[in-house]
Amino acid sequence: MTELGVAAVAWRVEPGLLDYPAALAAMQARVAAIRAGTEGELVWLVEHPPLYTAGTSADPADLQAPGRFPTYDAGRGGQWTYHGPGQRTAYVMLDLNRAHGMAGARDVRSYVAALEEWMIRALGRFGVRGERRAGRVGIWVAMRDGSEAKIGAIGVRVTRWVSWHGIALNVAPELEHFAGIVPCGIRGHGVTSLADLGVVASMGEVDAALRAAWEEVFR
């Protein structure tokens, strides 16, 4: 793995596919260390093997293909989410006792809005217009046929004002895998990705876009 300092926030890119329980344990340890002042803030970029995670509001009925992939209780807010190869998951561990650019101190709502803006600006670097929708979590794209599809998910947890979990941006995942759940409990809308929109982008290029957008939103 590599970790590079960006002011007070380090960035780490995890190689390969990371097991979800290992990710949870590592995040919990880092959050505790941030609270204790022994380690700094971190943006951790990972990919997972195919799996489904349940947030604290997940409806068991929204898991439509039990047994297809491993399922985990994430402990974050929100409902069901899919993770898998070709999706960039960014786990964001920040001390929210202080402001971070557009994210105000001790303001979870503005922190979530900043995560949304981060994805929107990163997508914009590929010519994709990501949009918010009232009453719907995540980032959406207006499709050519007039429908709307989700390209980015958000699920956070804040423990004693230190954030963890974060975002999941669809680069080139197997979109059919989302059919095993009702993503985020939202019915009647599809899921898309950069690849599905005709954008050819490597994970490294997406990481660079996220890094550049981060500087605009959180600095």
N, C-alpha and C positions, 0 to 999 in steps of 0.2 A: 504494500500500500504506500501511497505518497501523501505527505501532509505538508502544506506550505502556509506560512503565516500571512495573513492579510490584516495588518494592524492588530486589533485585539481578537479577530476572528480567524481561525485556521480553517483550511479546506483540505479534506481527505477524499481521495478517490479509491474505493475498494475494488480490488481486482476480482474477476470471476463472479460467481453467483453466491450470495451470502444467505445462509440459513436464517430464517426469521427469528427463532429464539436467540441466536447469537447476537442479532441486531438489537433486540430488546435489552438483553443483558448489558451490552456495550453502552447503549444509550443511558440506561439507568446508572451505570457506573460513572459515565461522564457528567451527567446531571448532578450527581452527588459531589463530584470533584469540583465542578463549577461553583456549587453552593459553598463548598469548603474553601474555595480560593486556591486550590492546588493545581487546577488545570484551567485552560482558557476555553472560550467559546468555540464552537465547531459547526461547520457545514459538512456533512458526510454524504457523499454521493455513492449510491450502491445500486446493484441489480439483484433481484431475488429469483430463485426458481419459481415455477408457477405455484401460486397459493392464494387463498382467500383470507382476509382478516376482518374481524368483526369489531366495530367500535362500540361504545357504551350504549348507543341507541339502536343497535342492529336488531332487526326483526328476524327471528329464526326462519320464518316463512320466506324471506327474501334470499335464502340460500337454496337455489333451485336445482343444484346438482350435488347433493351431499355425497362425499366420497370421491368426487372427481379429482380434487386436489386437496392437500392438507389445509386445514383451517385453524386459525389462531385467534384468541382474544387479544386484541391489540392494546386495550387500555386507553386508547385515545378517544376523542370525541368523534361523533359521526356514526355511520352505519357500515355496510359491507363494501369492501374494496378488493380489487384484484391486483396482485403484483406478479410480475414475470419478466423473462428476458425481453429486451427491447424497450423496457420502460425505465426511465431514469427516476429513481426515488431519491429525494434529497431530505435527509434528516437534519433539522436545524435546532441547535442547542445554544440558546442565547440567554443571557441574564437580563430579563425584562425589567429589572429594577432601574435600568437606565434606558434612555431613548436610543433607538437605532434608526436614524434617518426618518422615514415616514412612519415608523412604528414608535408610538409614544411610550413613555415609561409606564409600566403597570397598566397597560391598556390592551387587553386581549383583542378587542374588536379592531383596533387600528393595526395590531400585529397581523391578524388574519387578512386585513385589507392589503397590507404590505406584501404578504405572500402572494396574493392574487396579482398585484401589480408586477411583482417579480416575474411571474410566469408570463403575463401579458407582454412585458417588454422583451423577454427572451424569445417568445414566439415571433414577435415583430421583426426580429433579426432574420427570420426565415421567410418573411413576407406573409405570415399568417396572422390574421386578426383574431386574437383571443378576446372574449368578452365575458363580463359578469352577467348573471341573470337573477333578478330579484326572486328570493324564495328558493333558489337552487344553488347548492354549494358547488364550487369548482369553477373551471374556466371552460367556456363553450365556443364553438365555431358554427357560424351560419353556413350550411351546406348549399351546393348549387341547386338542389331540388327543392329548396325552401325549408327543409327540416333543420334541426339543430342537433349537434353531437358534442359530447364532452371529450375534451382533450387533456384536461388536467384536473387532478383531485387534490383536496386539502383535508388533512386531519391532524389536529394538534392536541397536545396535552401540556399543561403548565403546572409544574410542581414547585411550590414556594417561589414563584416568579421566575423559574427557569423553564424554558420551552423545550419540548422534544417532539418526536414524530415530525411531520412536515408536509411535503408535497410529492405527487407522483405525476410525471409528465410522459405522455405516450409518444415515444419516438417511432418505434417499429415493432410493437408487440403483436402477438397473435390475437387479433380482436375477437375472434370467436370464443376465446377463453372467458371473456366477460359475460357470456351467455349463462354461465353457471350461477350468477347472482343477479339481484337487482342493484346495480351500482348506486351506492349512496341512497338507496331507497327511492330513487327517482324513476318512475315508469314513463313510457311513451316517448323517450328520446334515445338516440343512439350513442355510440362511442366511436371516436375517430383517433387518428394519430398523424404525425407528420408524414409518414410513409403513405398512409391512406389518402392524404391530401396531395400526393404527388411530390412531396419534398424529400429529396434524398439527403440525409444528414447522418454523419457518424455520431457515436456517443461522445466522442471527444469534441466535435463541433458544437454539440448541444451543451456540453459542460462549459465550453468557452463562452457561449451565449449567456448561460446562467451566471457565470462569473462577472461578465461585463454588466449585465442587468442588475446584479447585486450591488455593484458600486453606485448605481444610480438611485436605487431604492433604499438601501439600508445604511449608506454612508452619508 
